[in-house]
């Protein structure tokens, strides 16, 4: 009987270690779920949007879609979520463009025809490259609004902590990927072995630009309480809007655009009137 008991305990321990090893080895496959397919803006049904490419210092090539801002409107430097690709954000680009906002949306490495492999270090480096590109194109920092979607909120926070921008918009943000993983794999030592944590909680206090947090009340991917925690850590000026009935990726069907426009009108000076 004792031998059977010990054998059972040994089997449970072996299975646990195997599961932990599997999570550690394949963690980036769980975090990054790219659509590697390449599509042009025209193929996505977009007009007035062009593709351009950025070269990283390591030689990777990033595909980006961009459309210019109308006079007096800012440009969104948009960091997308962990799944899909640029074509899956075509509707959002079109929505922003209809209201006169500029958009510059780079695809992470391994997504939408961009070369290389995604990692937190690479994505943050590429975010800084995209920001530098916009500045080199003549945009002033106050003309740039960082927009982070889901995973991209961690990118936007880290960039905003070290770069001057007009405002920051976080769509379904979290404190860190570790906190999400704890809810999914609470029995695993995720804090110990996670390589890419995107710990916004460690950077949010250094964000000086006006901050807007948008979150669906029924978000089943990023718990809404994580954005509440992040909001509490952020300095003023800030605003958090919970959109009743919205899930993780449908907030614009529940009033997000109006909340975004109201926030930008309140916190951004008309760029067309600002002296060059």
C-alpha positions in Angstrom: 0.0 0.0 0.0 2.8 2.4 0.9 4.6 1.6 -2.3 1.5 2.4 -4.3 1.1 5.6 -2.4 4.7 6.6 -3.0 4.4 5.7 -6.7 1.3 7.8 -7.0 3.0 10.8 -5.3 6.0 10.3 -7.6 3.8 10.3 -10.7 2.0 13.5 -9.6 5.4 15.2 -9.0 6.7 14.0 -12.4 3.6 15.2 -14.2 3.8 18.6 -12.4 7.5 19.0 -13.4 6.7 18.0 -16.9 3.9 20.5 -17.1 6.1 23.2 -15.6 8.9 22.4 -18.1 6.4 22.6 -21.0 5.1 26.0 -19.9 8.7 27.3 -19.6 9.9 26.0 -22.9 6.8 27.0 -24.9 5.8 30.1 -23.0 6.5 32.4 -26.0 4.2 30.3 -28.2 1.5 30.9 -25.6 2.1 34.6 -25.4 2.6 35.4 -29.1 0.1 34.1 -31.6 1.0 35.9 -34.9 -0.8 35.8 -38.2 2.3 35.5 -40.4 0.3 36.2 -43.6 1.3 39.3 -45.5 -1.4 41.6 -46.9 -1.2 45.1 -48.3 -3.5 47.9 -47.1 -5.4 47.7 -50.4 -6.0 44.0 -49.9 -7.4 44.9 -46.5 -9.8 47.3 -48.1 -8.1 50.4 -46.9 -7.7 53.6 -48.9 -5.3 56.4 -48.0 -3.2 53.9 -46.0 0.3 53.0 -47.2 2.8 50.3 -46.2 6.3 51.2 -45.2 9.1 49.2 -43.7 11.5 49.9 -40.8 14.9 48.3 -40.5 16.1 47.3 -37.0 19.7 47.5 -36.0 19.8 43.7 -36.0 18.6 43.5 -39.6 15.0 42.6 -39.0 12.4 44.3 -41.2 9.2 45.6 -39.7 6.1 46.0 -41.9 4.0 49.1 -40.8 0.8 50.6 -42.0 0.4 54.4 -41.8 -2.0 57.1 -42.7 -1.5 60.8 -42.1 -3.4 62.9 -39.6 -5.7 65.7 -40.7 -4.7 69.2 -39.7 -5.2 69.7 -35.9 -5.4 65.9 -35.2 -2.8 63.7 -33.5 -1.2 60.5 -34.8 -1.7 57.2 -33.0 1.4 55.2 -32.6 -0.5 51.9 -32.3 0.8 48.7 -30.6 -1.5 45.8 -31.3 -2.4 42.7 -29.3 -0.8 39.3 -29.2 -3.0 37.6 -31.8 -3.6 38.2 -35.5 -1.9 40.9 -37.5 -2.3 44.2 -39.2 -5.2 43.1 -41.4 -7.2 42.3 -38.3 -6.9 46.0 -37.2 -8.0 47.3 -40.6 -11.4 48.3 -39.3 -9.9 50.3 -36.4 -7.5 52.1 -38.8 -10.4 53.0 -41.0 -12.4 54.3 -38.0 -9.5 56.4 -36.8 -8.8 57.8 -40.3 -12.5 58.7 -40.8 -12.2 61.0 -37.8 -9.0 62.6 -39.0 -6.5 60.8 -36.8 -3.2 59.6 -38.2 -2.1 56.1 -37.5 1.3 54.4 -37.6 0.9 50.7 -36.8 4.0 48.5 -36.9 3.7 44.8 -36.9 5.7 43.0 -34.3 8.5 40.7 -35.5 7.0 37.5 -36.9 3.7 39.2 -37.6 2.1 40.3 -40.9 5.3 39.8 -42.9 7.7 41.4 -40.4 10.9 39.3 -40.1 12.5 37.9 -36.9 10.9 36.5 -33.8 8.9 38.4 -31.1 10.2 38.9 -27.6 9.6 41.6 -25.0 13.1 43.1 -25.5 12.7 43.1 -29.3 9.2 44.6 -29.3 10.2 47.4 -26.9 13.3 48.2 -29.0 11.1 48.3 -32.1 8.6 50.6 -30.4 11.4 53.1 -29.8 12.4 52.7 -33.4 8.9 53.5 -34.5 8.7 56.5 -32.2 12.1 57.8 -33.6 10.8 57.4 -37.1 7.8 59.6 -36.4 9.9 62.2 -34.9 12.3 62.1 -37.9 9.2 62.5 -40.1 8.5 65.8 -38.5 6.0 65.0 -35.8 6.4 66.7 -32.5 6.2 64.6 -29.4 2.9 66.3 -28.4 1.4 65.3 -31.7 1.9 61.6 -30.9 -0.6 59.5 -28.9 0.5 56.1 -27.9 -2.3 53.6 -28.3 -1.7 50.1 -26.7 -4.2 47.3 -27.3 -4.1 44.3 -24.9 -0.5 43.0 -25.1 0.4 46.3 -26.7 -0.5 48.2 -23.5 2.7 46.9 -21.9 4.6 48.3 -24.9 2.9 51.7 -24.7 3.6 52.0 -21.0 7.3 51.3 -21.3 7.7 53.7 -24.2 5.7 56.4 -22.4 7.9 56.0 -19.3 10.9 57.1 -21.3 9.6 59.2 -24.2 7.6 62.5 -24.4 4.2 62.1 -26.0 0.9 63.9 -26.1 -1.2 61.2 -24.4 -1.4 57.5 -23.7 -4.4 55.3 -24.4 -4.5 51.8 -22.9 -7.1 49.4 -24.3 -7.6 46.4 -22.0 -4.4 46.8 -19.9 -2.9 44.6 -17.2 -0.4 45.1 -14.4 1.9 42.4 -15.8 1.6 39.1 -17.8 2.6 37.4 -14.7 -0.6 38.5 -13.0 -2.6 37.1 -15.9 -0.6 33.8 -15.9 -1.2 33.4 -12.2 -5.0 33.3 -12.9 -4.5 30.7 -15.6 -1.8 28.6 -14.1 -2.0 29.4 -10.4 -0.5 26.1 -9.4 2.7 26.9 -11.4 5.7 29.1 -10.3 5.0 31.5 -13.2 6.7 34.4 -11.6 10.0 32.4 -11.4 10.2 31.3 -15.0 8.4 33.9 -17.1 10.8 35.5 -19.5 8.6 38.2 -21.0 6.5 39.8 -18.3 5.6 43.2 -19.7 5.4 44.5 -16.2 3.5 47.8 -16.7 3.2 48.1 -12.9 6.9 48.7 -12.8 6.8 51.6 -15.3 3.4 53.3 -15.0 4.5 55.8 -12.3 7.0 57.3 -14.7 4.3 58.1 -17.3 3.8 61.8 -17.3 1.4 62.2 -20.3 -2.3 62.3 -19.8 -3.6 58.7 -19.5 -6.8 57.1 -20.6 -7.7 53.5 -19.7 -10.5 51.7 -21.6 -11.7 48.3 -20.5 -14.8 46.1 -21.3 -16.7 45.1 -18.2 -17.0 41.5 -19.6 -13.4 41.1 -20.7 -12.7 37.4 -20.4 -9.0 37.7 -21.5 -7.6 40.5 -19.3 -9.6 40.7 -16.0 -11.0 44.2 -15.6 -9.6 44.4 -12.0 -6.1 44.5 -13.4 -6.7 47.8 -15.2 -8.2 49.1 -12.0 -5.0 48.2 -10.1 -2.8 49.8 -12.8 -5.0 52.9 -12.8 -4.4 53.3 -9.1 -0.7 53.2 -9.6 -0.7 55.9 -12.4 -0.1 59.6 -11.8 -2.5 62.3 -12.8 -3.9 63.4 -15.2 -5.7 60.1 -15.8 -9.1 58.7 -16.6 -10.5 55.2 -16.6 -13.7 54.2 -18.5 -15.2 50.8 -18.1 -17.5 50.0 -21.0 -20.5 48.1 -19.8 -21.3 44.9 -21.8 -18.0 45.1 -23.8 -15.6 42.1 -24.0 -12.0 42.1 -24.9 -11.9 43.2 -28.5 -15.3 44.9 -29.1 -15.0 48.0 -27.0 -15.7 50.3 -30.0 -19.2 48.8 -30.3 -19.8 50.0 -26.8 -18.8 53.7 -26.9 -15.0 53.6 -26.8 -14.6 56.1 -29.6 -16.7 58.7 -27.9 -14.7 58.3 -24.7 -11.5 58.5 -26.6 -12.5 61.7 -28.5 -13.7 63.3 -25.3 -10.4 62.5 -23.5 -8.3 63.9 -26.4 -10.3 67.1 -26.7 -9.8 67.6 -22.9 -6.1 66.9 -22.8 -4.6 67.8 -26.2 -4.1 71.3 -27.4 -5.1 71.7 -31.1 -1.8 70.9 -32.9 -2.7 73.0 -35.9 -2.5 76.1 -33.7 0.7 75.2 -32.0 3.8 77.1 -33.3 6.5 75.0 -35.1 
